[in-house]
Each structure stands twice: as C-alpha cells, then as structure tokens.
C-alpha cells in the first residue's frame, strides 16, 4: 500500500511548528520532540474541555484533518506562516 500524501509540506509544517512553539513559549525543537513522543498536551492544555475533545477527534481522523487543512482560510494562514509573516505576496 502506498504511503499517503503528506497533509502539509515540510515548509508549512515547520512554519506551523514555529508559530505554535512561540505561542506556547517553547523552542520549536522542544515542541517537535514532545509531539514526536506522542504528547499533545502542550497544544491542548490551554483549550477548554470541548476544544480538547474537538482537537483530539481531528487529530485522530486523518480524513477530517486533511479536510480542515484544505480549507482556504487554513491554507491562507499556512501560507502567511511559511512566508515568515510577510504580507508582500
């Protein structure tokens, strides 16, 4: 069976990781290590119970995650992050 196409490009994933790390007051490397070890608590601790449940459901459903990441608004945010926050196109 073929590996599924990545949901994010490497640049988008790195930009998203850097933005999340900054919001959480962590280094991107520390956040990456935590996520790779299966810990998403750093991302969900600031959410209310309903938000944690929605995040868990989204992360556990690859199809829903792909759909969410395909949303034009999400794509715009990722493009903005990938460009380092520049607005010059």
PyMOL commands that set and color helices and strands:
alter all, ss='L'
color gray80, all
select helices_A, chain A and resi 10-24+28-36+41-44+49-59+62-69+72-82
alter helices_A, ss='H'
color red, helices_A
deselect
rebuild
show_as cartoon
